[in-house]
Amino acid sequence: MLFADRFHEVDFRVKMVKIGHNAGMSPSPPIPRLGFSPPSDESADIEVMGADEWMQRVAREHVGHPTRLDFHQLILVTEGAFTHTVDFALLSLPAVSALAMRPGQVQRFEAPAAWQGWVVIFRPESLPGSGTGQGSQSDFPLALDADQGAALSVAMAQMAQDAARAESIPVARALLRSQLNSVLLRLHMLQTQAQPPTSQHATLGRYFERFRQATEERFSQWHQVGQYAQTLGISEKTLNRASQAMQGLSAKVFLSQRIALEAKRLLAHTTWPMARVADQLGFDEATNFVKFFRREVGCTPSDFRQQQRAPGRREQAR
């Protein structure tokens, strides 16, 4: 596991941010972060590269170690198979499949394997209000048919060409953002095409996306659904309907799962004592945190930490 005194910059524009040196972050963040540094101040906050280039840029010492993303990451596999761990799930991406990752998720590179495809990375502010979060994260990896995969591959190849022009041609930056938005909308359409959304479904989707964003910002402070409903200006009943429609879960369960996920991240990837983990997640007493964790995960925090650190421990592929 990487610790503060062993951080190294990843040898590409997505770089490892040294603990305590990232503006706006609290001292000694527990999990090393990957922050996106664009090629230059004149380029769009979007980068597109082939699979070979992306894997060559990953420093060898980062394979097998967790890092937390500060940007969106979109992976398209066109040939071969790619294996990647995302928040305790070992994902196997076969040919003609896609994976979308959000800021805040924890990834781990596994042993390199032969595969071809495209990778797009971009900052959240590159496309404010984009559809990056409209689909269910459980829908990824997303299996595609040959025509769908070919269309996305062609689109990303064109993006890579236009990205090379973005530094010298200002209009190319606007074009690149438009192309990215088109790719994201296409993926969202493929996620939802089996059940075309009604206008009511679309409204609930917007409510849920606002709720999801609020939980990312406030889950360690607000543990009650009513706090989110009040902030969003909707009733708890409507918020529950939105969560059920988009995730198949009540808003309370969705929130509890988000808190539990962060707890698992901290337990698995840091050596923080239980009291500090509890405090980080907004629990006034460590005993309350232990009760919450046991209810949500099915074991105590200590047992979970020991399981994750057992020799040869690896998540189950899916």
N, C-alpha and C positions, 0 to 999 in steps of 0.2 A: 504494500500500500504506500502511496505517496504521502509524505509529510512535508511541513512547511520548509524545512531545510533541504529538501530534495527536489523542489520544483525546477523545471526547465521549460524554456519556451519551446512550443512545438514548432518545428521547422517549416512553418508556412504562415500565411496571413492570419489564419485563426490561431491565436497564440494563447499559451497558458498564462494566466494573470497571477503574479506572485502574491501570496497571502499578505493582506494588510496594505496592498498598494493599489487596490481598485477603488476609484473615487466613489463615495457614497455607500461603501460596504462597511459593516462593522469589523473591528479588528479580528484577525485570526478566523476567517470563515472556515468551516469544517471540511468542505470538499473542494478540491482544486477546480477552478472555473476556466472555461474556454471562452475568451472574449473575441469578438470579430473586429479585426483591424483591416479596413478596406485597403486595396492596393495604393491609393493616394487620396488626398482630400478632394480631388476632382472626379473621382470615380463614384459610381452608384454604390450603395451599401449592399451590393449583391455580387456574388462570385459563383461562376459556373465552371466545372471541371470534369474531365473524364475520370472513371474509376481508378485507372492506373496512376494518374497524377495525384489524386487524392490520397491513395494509399502510400505513395512514395513520400508524401509530405508528413506522414505520421511517424514521429520518432519512435524507434524500436522500444525505448523504455516505457512508452505509454501503452503498449499492448498489455492487456490484462489488468489495467488500473483504472479506477473510476474517475470521470471528470463531469462537471456540471455545465451544461450549455447555457450561454448567454444569448443565443441566436436561434433562428429556425434552421432546420436542416432537412433537406428533401433528398432522398436516395431512390434512384431508379435502377433496377437490375435488369439488364437485357440478355446477358448470357452468363452461364455458370451459376454459382450460388454464393451468397454473402451472409455471414453469421455475425450478429451484433447483439450485445446485451444492453437492454434499456430498462432501467428500474427493476432489476431482479428477474426480468424475463429474457431468456436466451432465444432470440428471434432468428429463424432461418428463412432467408429471403431467396426463393428459387428464381429462375429466369422469368422475366416478364412479371415483375411485382414491384411495388413501391412502398416506401416507409417514410413517414413524416414525423419529425420530432420538434417539440416546442422548447422555448427557453425554460430553464429550470429543471429539465429532465436530466437524469444521470445516465451516462453511457459508458460502455467499456468495449474497447476494441479486442476482438478475439484473435486467435492465430490467423494470419493472412491466408486467403484462399484465392484461387483463380476465378475471377469474375469480371464482367464488363458492364458498363452502364454510365450513369451520370450522377453528379452530386451538385446540388444548389444550396448555398448558405446565404442567409440574409438576416439583417437586423429587423426586430419587430417594427421599428418606425419606418422601414422601407415601404411598407404598404399599410398605412394606418387604416383600420376598418376593413381589412381584407378578409376573405373567407377562410383564413388559415385555421381557424378554430371551429368552423361550423360543423365539421364532421365529427363523429365519435372517434376518440383516439383508439378505441378497441377495434376499429375497422382496419387498422394497420397492423401488420403488413397487408396491403391491398393487392389481391390477385387480379391480373389483367389478362384480357385475351390478346392474341397476336396483333390485331389491328389497333387496339388501344395502346399497347406498349410501343408499337411503331410510331404512332402519332405523337406520343409524349417524347420519345427519343429524338424524333425530327425537331420538335419544338425546342428541346434542350440543346441540341447541337447548334441550332440557329442562335439561341441565347448566348452560347459560348463564343460564337463568332462576333456577335454584336457587343458582348462584354469587353472584347479586346479593343473596340473602338470607343468605349464609353469615356476614356480619359481625355481623348482629343476632340470628340464630337459631342457637344452637350445634348443634342437631340437624341443621341443614342442612349443616354441614361434614362430619358423618359420612355423610350422604346423598350428598354430592358425591363423597366418596372411594369409596363403594360404586358409584356410577354410573360413575366412571372405571374401576374394576376390571372392571365389566361390559363396558365398551367394549373394554378391552384383551383380555379373555378372548374376546370375539367375534372380534376381529381375529386372535387366535392360532388360534381354531377355523377361521376362513376360510383361514388359511395351511396348515393341516394336514388339512383335510377330505378332500383327494384321497387321502391315505394315513393312515387312522385309526391312531393310535399304539397299539402293544401295551403291556403293562405293562413289558416289558423296554425298549422304546423310551422310555417315560416315565422310567425309571430312568436310562438313558443321557443323556436330556435334562437331568435334574437335575445329573448329573456334569458335563456340558459347560457348563451355565450357571455352575456354581461355578468351572470352569476359565476360562471367559471373564472372569468377574469378577476372578479372580486375575491373569490376564494384564494387565488394565487397571491393576491396582495395582502389578504387579511386573515388567512387561516390560522396563523399563530396568535392572533388577537381575538378574533370573533369565533366562538364555538357554537353559537346559537343561530339557527336558520332565520329567526325573526330579525336579527341584526342586518342580514343581507337583504331580506325582503323590504325592510324599511328604507334602506339606502337606495334600492332599485326602484322604489315607489310602486311596488306591487304587493299583493297579499301573499301570505305564506301558502295558501291554497294554490294560487296561480304559479308560484315558484315551484311547488311540488309537481304540478302538472307539466311544467316545462322540463323539469329534470326527468320525470318519468318518460316523457315523449322522446327526449334526446338520448337518454342513457339507460332507461329501464330501471332507474333507481329513484328513491325519494331524495329530496334535497338534503335531508339529514344524513342519509347513508352516503351520498356523494361527498358531503363535507367531511364526515368521519373517515372515509377512505382516503381523502386527501391528507388529513392530519396524520393518519396511520402510515401513509407512504413516506412522508417526511421523517417520521419517527424511525422507520426502517432504514432510510438513507443514513441518518445520523448514527444509528446503532451499528450499522454494518461498516461504515466508511470513516468513523472517527473513534477516538478512545475517550470521548467525553464521559464523565460520570453520569449516572442516571439523573441526579438532581439537575445537572446543567441541561441535559436533553429535555427534561420536563419543563424547565424554565424557558428554554428556547421556543418551545411549542405552546407556551401560554398557560401551563398548568401551575396552579399556585402551590400544589404539594406533589412531591414525587409519587406518593401513594395513589393519588388520583390518576396520575399518568399510567401507573402500572395497571390499575383496574381497567382504564380505557384500552390500553394496548392488549391486555389479555382478552377482553371482550371482542375487539376488532380482528386480532390476528390469531388468537387461539393458543397463545403461549405467553410467558412473561418476557419482558424486554431482555433480561439477562439470558434466558434460554435462546431467544432469537439471535442475539449477538454471538453466542457460542456456536450456534448452528452455522452461521455465516462464515465463521472463522475456522471451521473444522477443516483439517487437511484434505485437499482434493475436492473441496466444495465447488459445485458448479450448478447453475440454475438449469431447469428442465427446458429443453427446446420446445418451441411451439410455432 
